[in-house]
């Protein structure tokens, strides 16, 4: 399993009238954490785009267990639990003071800039599979 930890401070603009972080912002936090995970694996999303690879979200899910509020320091635990193939899933846990607030996942695939599904780049597969082979 590949894991990453991202810290985010909940901004005032992310809250609703009740002072609770608006649910749609969790998906932004997922993206921030997912990009950091790729960066930690030395996989540049920007470089992938320059090479004509895009990684759209096919499916997104979040389960809200406890609210988060303005100025909370949020920890996003991000993981890839199985080696990717044509599709890959990224799982998330959002915690506040080690208390689980939200769980979720996103499912991805690779397409080119014309929107046509393509195989993941060899470098992506090699870097991720190398991590799974370490176990």
Residue pairs with C-beta under 8 A, 6 or more apart in sequence:
1 79
1 80
1 81
2 37
2 41
2 79
2 80
2 128
2 131
2 132
3 37
3 77
3 78
3 79
4 33
4 36
4 37
4 40
4 77
4 78
4 79
5 75
5 76
5 77
5 78
6 29
6 32
6 33
6 36
6 37
6 75
6 76
6 78
7 73
7 74
7 75
7 76
8 29
8 32
8 33
8 73
8 74
8 76
9 71
9 72
9 73
9 74
10 21
10 68
10 69
10 70
10 71
10 72
10 73
10 74
11 70
12 70
12 71
14 21
14 22
14 25
14 70
15 21
15 22
15 69
15 70
16 22
19 69
19 70
20 67
20 68
20 69
21 67
21 68
21 69
21 70
21 72
23 62
23 64
26 62
26 64
26 94
26 102
26 104
27 60
27 62
27 104
27 106
29 74
29 76
29 92
29 94
30 60
30 62
30 76
30 78
30 90
30 92
30 104
30 106
32 76
33 76
33 78
33 92
34 78
34 90
34 106
35 45
36 78
37 78
37 80
37 90
38 44
38 45
41 127
41 128
41 131
42 127
43 123
43 124
43 127
43 128
45 55
48 54
48 55
48 121
48 124
51 121
52 112
52 113
53 110
53 111
53 112
53 118
53 120
53 121
53 124
54 110
54 111
54 112
54 113
55 108
55 109
55 110
56 108
56 109
56 111
57 106
57 107
57 108
58 87
58 107
58 108
58 109
59 105
59 106
59 107
60 104
60 105
60 106
60 107
61 104
61 105
61 106
62 102
62 103
62 104
63 102
63 103
63 104
64 101
64 102
65 100
65 101
65 102
65 103
66 96
66 99
66 100
66 101
66 102
67 101
68 74
68 94
68 96
68 101
68 102
72 96
73 96
73 97
74 94
74 95
74 96
74 101
75 94
75 95
75 96
75 98
76 92
76 93
76 94
76 95
77 92
77 93
77 94
77 95
78 90
78 91
78 92
79 90
79 91
79 92
80 88
80 89
80 90
80 91
80 128
81 89
81 91
82 88
82 89
83 128
83 129
83 132
84 120
84 124
84 125
84 128
86 109
86 110
86 117
86 119
86 120
87 107
87 108
87 109
88 107
88 108
88 109
88 120
88 128
89 105
89 106
89 107
89 108
90 105
90 106
90 108
91 103
91 104
91 105
92 102
92 103
92 104
92 105
92 106
93 100
93 102
93 103
94 100
94 101
94 102
94 103
94 104
95 101
109 117
110 117
110 118
110 119
110 120
110 121
111 117
111 118
112 118
